[in-house]
Each structure stands twice: as structure tokens, then as C-alpha cells.
């Protein structure tokens, strides 16, 4: 999905900085850290997602002849720099936690070490990829949590921010536990179960609800889910029950009914009662229509009888928190630690590691941000995933990331899992990192004065 990203999908200043580095002979080893300054108020944690897409991008990174021609046409860059760009590949290394890991503010989603021009040129796209996938996975994870073991299905494609975003939603939601997607291209590409039956237009086209149901059931006798609220939900439910009896006479079962409007809690209870009284205990009640984790929670508190939730716009756009405050900051150049001192946005110097601590029940008690080369108690989260521009090991799909996430989410303190008012874990700083930070700050201030 991301291997086709053009090298020019970047901010222009990445290229102008690269040109200046090149002109002044600067291309030493640099380490950049990508992290979230803060989490949105409605997030108690973030889920690292999109790592595999980021590694795809780095492995395929290059400027095509057409891109070089475009840059030449701007008449801003020296010929020798453009020749250099035509040969650039990503040759660095990447450290990151496994995809599916839960993280908090100030913790690296990944760290890149490479010649500074390479590391600078890939900044924009790395932020873009990890922001999108992690934002979506974090939102979808809350929906799965609210559903309490009931199936969640991605219905978001028609309202995602573009087709590529639709693919990202399908993968990221599957990663955290969604069981299917309406997005057929994503289902094919990622091996996710495609899900979908009919729209209101199908019923309207027949002009008679029962005729529409009969036509659909005749076409898909073993995969019939009927949308019952095109005209009036109760009559639609009665028509579904009547059709289910005729299906049973032919050796088939009604898979379920879908409700998309009205009082979903009350109507789902009515649907369950009608289905059960007709001996259709196996038929599922599917609910959709402007759902998110808070509405799912409210529906269940109201006693809704739901087997599956079709979740679309609010999840697929992460409507309440449509971005993470991700930053990609230089933390070391040619072995010299660096930092940013801007008010409210100071960064931590040096290549880093996260050390995670647990209690006897396996719940996270504290995360300590330290230097990569220091020894600390706790489980180190970042590991090398790329060296010399190539992956260290086989490509991991969303199923592997889902296993990581399922293990990770079980370790979160309850306050992080609150849906209405979550409290994320506060990252602690190791003494060695604080000492390096103080020394680096003093050196930076002295250099400024000098």
C-alpha cells in the first residue's frame, strides 16, 4: 500500500534542507525520534500501527527520473545535488516497538539512524503513515472495547478521507480486533473477511420489501442478512421472520437482520424477541448507523440486544481525535546529542529506549524513558527492525500485530481504558537521560550565547 509513495510526497523544506546539507558537505549519521508530544484528551493510550507500511516505504524510497526532472524545472537546485538525489536510497537503521504495542506520550514510535540527508527526506512520510494508522487503530480499539466481545465490522469506506485511508482503516481496525470490512479491495489485499449484504436502495428498487427479501435470499440462501428498516422496522422484522421460515423449509437459515436507524436499543430488543419466539435463535442482530465507542457503550447500557456492530464514519475518520501530535526530532548528530528548546516543545536528547514495568498481575505500573545503551530493570520495548535499509526478518502482517495488541491491551491499567475520561500513563525519565538532557541544554545555550 505504501511502497508506491513518491519521494516527492514530502514537505518542500525537506528538499531545501537536503540541498543545503549537500552543499556544505554535511551528511553524517543522525538519529531522529518520532513520538507524540501529548495524547488527545479522549485517549488513554495509543496503538502503534503502520510500522510495516513505514518499512515498506523506506525500503522502496527513491527519486524517479521524472521527479528529478520536476525538481530541475524549478531552477532552485544545483545539478550536482540533483545527481546525488537520483542515487539516494535509505541505508539507515530503524528501532521500534513491535506493531500493536500500546504507547504513551513522549515515547518513540520509532527511531531512525541514517545519513542526515536520508533521515531528513523521509520525515514527512513517516509521520504521515504512523499518524494515520496509529490514530485509526487507537480509535478502533476503543470500539472493540466498548462492544464487549461482540463483533465489530468496518463500514467506513464511503466516508474515509480518501481511498488509501479506507485501506488503512480496514487494516488498522482488523489489527485491534474487527472481524471484517465492507471494503472489498482491503479484504482482498490484506486477507480480511469481506462483509455486506444490501442497502435501502435495493429494497426501494423492488418497490415491495418482501419481494426484495425474497430476491436476495434466492441469490444468497446461505448468506442472507436482511436490512429491515427501509420503511418501518417492525413490519420489516415480521417480513424477515416469514422469509426465514420459507428458507428453513428449503434447508437454509437466516443469518440475521440489520437495523440502521431509529431507537436502536429498543428495536434490537424487539428484533431479538421476535427472532427467538420464531425459533430463530441463531439469527444475528446487526446494528449500524453513526456508531462509535460511546454510542455503543450507551446502547449496551440501555439493554440493546446486539450481536454485531457495523461501525463507519466516526471510527473511519477518528472523528473525536483525527490526529496525534506526532513529531520527528533530531536527537543526535555525528555522536553529539541534540535537542529542541522551544517553550512547551523541548525534546529529549539521544537515542532512547522505553523500559516497561509490571505488577504481579501483569499490569503496567510504570514506563521509564531512558537512553538506548543504558541498563534498566523492566522490559525494553524498542528493538532493531531495519538495518542498512533492509528489514531484519520477514514482513509481519496485521495478524501478528493483532496478537501483540491483544497481549498488550490486557496489561493496561483500568484508568487507561476508561472511554469517557481516560488517564494515560505518565512517562518517567531515567536519571541518565535527565543528566544528558541537562548537559545538552547547557551546551546548546552556551553555543547560542557564543
Buried (B, 14 or more C-beta within 10 A) or exposed (E): BBEEBEBBEBEEEBBEBBBEBBEEEBBEBBBBBBBBBEBBEBBBBBBBBBBBBBBBBBBBBBBEEEBBEEBEEEEEBEEEBBEBBBEBEBBBBBBBBBBBBBBBBBBBBBBBBBBBBBBBBBBBBBBBBBBBBBBBBBBBBBBBBBBEEBBBBBBBBEBBBEEBBBBBBBBBBBBBBBBBBBBBBBBEEBEBEBBBBBEBEBBEEBEEBBEBBBBBBEEBBEEBBBBBBBEEBEEBBBBBBBBBEEBBEEEBBBBBBBBBEEBBBEBBBBBBEBBEEBEBEEBBBBBBBEBBBBBBBEBBEEEBBBBBBBBBBBBBBBEBBBEBEBBBBBBBBEEEBBBBEEEEEBBBBBBBBBBBBEEEEEBBEBBBBBBBEBEBEBEBBBEEBBBEBEBEEEEBBBEBBBBBBBBBBEBBBEEBBEBEEBEBBEBBBBEBBEEBBEEBBEBBEEEEEE
